[in-house]
Amino acid sequence: MPETWPEWPLDYFRQHPAYAPLLPLLEQFPHFPALDDLARLPAPRNTAGLPIRFVDPDSLTHYYETEIAELGRVATRANWHDLFNALVWLTFPRSKSALNSLHRRVMATATDNARGPVRDAATLFDECGLIVASSEPALFTRQRDHAWDELFIQHRQDWGTRIEAVSFGHANYEALLDPFAGLTGKSWQIPVSPDYFDLPQAERIAHLDARIATLIDGGELTTPRQLPPLPYLGIPGWWPQQDAAFYANTRYFRPQRKPA
């Protein structure tokens, strides 16, 4: 463990809307939490019913996914990346457990340690995934078509009332500590009813967690291609200077590729 912890930017977490899903946990710590601090929080459980514990990687006796599935132990280094992974476990326990089970199922049938598209998709969603929930199917279409001006500018007022993006990938949270124009995630589009947006945030998170877990357990995550990209600094409030010049940057807000 390091002798000094990274600075704890709680004010930044409170101000940036991307951290809202984790904020109830982030506000419980006055400093960068150690493993003992994480252990004081209510433990989620894996699909086998074992409590999840965040442990020093040097204590592992099995492969990363096997350790989680068979012992409920998640390797957690003292860095931002692994801290956010732990906090996502605590926020989306059903989805994280479902991803772990998915890895295990594919590993059991793989030959020559091949990963394949299913595990690639699972890893992409785990690392840089966003859940895009919307009650308007046309907004999903605009994202898939890379119609960024329509999605982020013309429909700006719909964000938070008809569409929202919730970061699932722990790498996203780490990247947003020092963001730059270019950050892009892989999203899972989840249709919701209009009254979803009237729910408190905790209930929306629980709904998405249950829905994603059900889809993963049902074999719905099969390829990275089903996770359309989202340049998430375009989401209203996620970048400080969202003017016309910002959205006109086609190196970031890339148009859809034309068929060859």
C-alpha positions in Angstrom: 0.0 0.0 0.0 1.3 3.5 -0.7 2.4 5.7 2.1 0.3 8.6 0.9 -3.1 8.3 -0.7 -4.1 10.1 -3.9 -5.9 13.4 -3.3 -9.6 12.8 -2.7 -11.5 15.2 -5.0 -14.9 14.9 -3.4 -16.0 18.3 -4.6 -15.3 17.3 -8.2 -17.2 14.1 -7.7 -20.2 16.1 -6.5 -20.1 18.5 -9.3 -19.6 16.1 -12.3 -22.9 14.4 -13.2 -21.1 11.3 -14.4 -20.2 10.3 -10.8 -23.8 10.5 -9.6 -24.2 6.7 -9.5 -21.2 6.3 -7.2 -21.7 9.4 -5.2 -23.5 7.8 -2.2 -20.4 5.6 -1.8 -17.8 8.3 -2.6 -19.3 10.6 0.1 -18.7 8.0 2.8 -14.9 8.4 2.6 -12.8 11.4 3.7 -9.8 10.1 1.8 -8.9 7.5 -0.8 -10.2 4.3 0.8 -8.0 1.5 1.8 -9.2 -2.2 1.6 -10.3 -2.0 5.3 -12.5 1.0 4.4 -14.2 -0.9 1.6 -14.6 -3.9 3.9 -16.8 -1.8 6.2 -19.4 -1.3 3.4 -22.3 -3.8 3.0 -20.9 -6.6 0.8 -22.6 -7.6 -2.5 -22.8 -11.3 -3.4 -21.7 -13.2 -6.4 -24.0 -15.7 -8.2 -23.0 -18.4 -5.8 -24.2 -16.4 -2.9 -20.7 -15.6 -1.6 -20.0 -12.2 -0.2 -17.7 -10.1 -2.4 -14.5 -9.0 -0.7 -11.8 -6.7 -2.1 -8.4 -8.1 -1.5 -4.7 -7.5 -2.2 -3.8 -9.1 -5.6 -0.8 -10.8 -4.0 -3.2 -12.9 -1.9 -4.9 -14.5 -5.0 -4.6 -18.2 -5.5 -6.6 -18.5 -8.7 -7.2 -16.7 -12.0 -8.9 -13.4 -11.5 -12.4 -14.5 -12.7 -12.1 -17.9 -10.9 -11.2 -16.2 -7.6 -14.4 -14.1 -7.8 -16.6 -17.0 -8.8 -15.3 -19.6 -6.3 -14.1 -17.5 -3.4 -15.8 -14.1 -3.8 -12.5 -12.3 -3.8 -11.8 -9.4 -6.2 -8.2 -8.3 -6.7 -8.0 -4.6 -5.8 -4.8 -2.6 -6.1 -4.4 0.8 -4.4 -5.2 2.8 -7.5 -8.1 4.7 -9.1 -8.8 2.0 -11.7 -9.4 -0.7 -9.1 -11.1 1.5 -6.7 -13.7 2.4 -9.3 -14.1 -1.3 -10.1 -14.9 -2.0 -6.5 -17.4 0.9 -6.3 -19.1 -0.4 -9.5 -19.3 -3.8 -7.8 -21.1 -2.2 -4.9 -23.4 -0.2 -7.2 -24.2 -2.8 -9.8 -23.7 -6.1 -8.0 -26.1 -8.2 -10.1 -24.6 -7.0 -13.4 -21.0 -7.5 -12.2 -21.8 -11.0 -10.9 -23.5 -11.8 -14.2 -20.4 -10.7 -16.2 -18.2 -12.9 -14.0 -20.5 -15.9 -14.6 -20.4 -15.2 -18.3 -16.6 -15.2 -18.4 -16.6 -18.5 -16.5 -19.1 -20.1 -18.9 -17.1 -19.2 -21.9 -13.8 -20.2 -20.3 -15.3 -23.6 -19.6 -15.8 -24.3 -23.3 -12.9 -22.3 -24.8 -9.9 -24.1 -26.4 -6.3 -22.8 -26.3 -7.4 -20.0 -23.9 -9.2 -18.3 -26.8 -11.2 -15.3 -25.6 -13.7 -14.9 -28.5 -16.3 -12.2 -29.2 -18.4 -12.9 -26.1 -15.6 -12.3 -23.6 -14.4 -9.3 -25.7 -17.8 -7.8 -25.4 -18.0 -8.5 -21.7 -14.6 -6.9 -21.1 -15.4 -3.8 -23.2 -18.7 -3.3 -21.3 -17.0 -3.9 -18.0 -14.2 -1.5 -18.6 -15.7 1.3 -20.7 -19.4 0.6 -20.8 -22.3 3.0 -20.5 -25.9 2.1 -20.0 -28.0 4.3 -22.3 -31.6 4.3 -21.1 -34.3 5.9 -23.1 -38.1 5.9 -23.5 -37.7 7.2 -27.1 -36.5 4.6 -29.6 -35.7 7.3 -32.1 -32.9 8.6 -29.8 -31.3 5.2 -29.9 -31.4 5.3 -33.6 -29.7 8.7 -33.6 -26.9 7.3 -31.5 -26.4 4.3 -33.8 -26.5 6.6 -36.8 -23.9 8.9 -35.3 -26.3 11.8 -35.6 -24.5 13.6 -32.9 -25.9 17.1 -33.5 -29.4 15.8 -33.3 -28.7 13.6 -30.2 -26.7 16.2 -28.2 -27.9 19.6 -29.5 -31.3 19.3 -31.0 -32.5 16.9 -28.3 -30.5 18.5 -25.5 -33.6 19.1 -23.4 -34.4 15.3 -23.5 -31.4 14.3 -21.5 -32.5 13.5 -18.1 -36.2 13.3 -19.1 -36.3 10.9 -22.1 -32.7 9.6 -22.2 -29.8 9.3 -19.8 -26.3 7.6 -19.9 -25.1 5.9 -16.8 -21.4 4.9 -16.6 -20.9 1.2 -15.8 -17.3 0.9 -16.9 -14.8 1.7 -14.2 -12.2 2.9 -16.8 -14.7 5.7 -17.6 -14.7 7.0 -14.1 -10.9 6.9 -14.0 -10.6 8.7 -17.4 -13.0 11.5 -16.2 -10.5 12.4 -13.4 -8.4 14.0 -16.2 -10.7 14.1 -19.2 -9.8 15.0 -22.8 -11.8 15.3 -26.0 -11.7 11.9 -27.4 -13.1 9.8 -24.5 -15.6 7.3 -25.9 -17.4 4.4 -24.3 -19.3 1.4 -25.6 -22.9 1.5 -24.7 -25.8 -0.9 -24.0 -29.1 0.6 -25.1 -31.9 -0.2 -22.6 -35.5 0.8 -23.4 -37.4 2.1 -20.4 -40.9 3.4 -19.8 -41.5 7.2 -19.6 -42.1 7.0 -15.8 -38.6 5.6 -15.3 -37.3 9.2 -15.3 -39.6 10.0 -12.4 -37.9 7.4 -10.2 -35.2 8.4 -7.6 -31.7 7.7 -8.8 -31.2 4.7 -6.5 -34.3 3.0 -8.0 -33.2 3.7 -11.6 -29.8 2.2 -10.8 -31.4 -0.9 -9.3 -33.7 -1.3 -12.3 -30.8 -1.0 -14.8 -28.7 -3.4 -12.7 -31.4 -6.0 -12.7 -32.2 -5.6 -16.4 -28.5 -5.8 -17.5 -28.0 -8.9 -15.3 -31.0 -10.6 -16.8 -29.8 -9.9 -20.4 -26.3 -11.2 -19.7 -27.6 -14.3 -18.0 -29.9 -14.8 -21.0 -27.0 -14.8 -23.4 -27.8 -11.5 -24.9 -24.3 -10.2 -24.9 -22.5 -11.8 -27.8 -20.3 -9.4 -29.7 -18.7 -5.9 -29.3 -20.7 -4.8 -32.3 -23.9 -4.7 -30.3 -22.4 -2.0 -28.1 -22.5 1.3 -30.2 -19.9 4.0 -29.4 -20.8 7.0 -27.4 -18.5 10.1 -27.3 -19.7 10.7 -23.8 -18.2 14.2 -23.2 -21.0 15.3 -25.5 -23.6 14.4 -22.9 -25.0 17.7 -21.5 -23.0 18.7 -18.5 -20.2 16.2 -18.9 -17.7 18.7 -20.5 -17.4 22.4 -19.6 -17.3 23.9 -23.0 -20.1 22.3 -25.1 -20.4 25.0 -27.7 -20.9 24.7 -31.5 -17.1 24.4 -32.1 -16.9 21.5 -29.7 -19.6 19.5 -31.4 -18.2 20.4 -34.8 -15.0 18.4 -34.0 -15.5 15.4 -36.3 -12.3 13.8 -35.0 -14.2 13.3 -31.8 -17.8 13.2 -33.0 -17.1 11.0 -35.9 -19.7 10.5 -38.7 -20.9 7.0 -39.4 -18.7 5.2 -41.9 -20.2 4.8 -45.3 -20.5 1.2 -46.6 -17.6 0.2 -48.9 
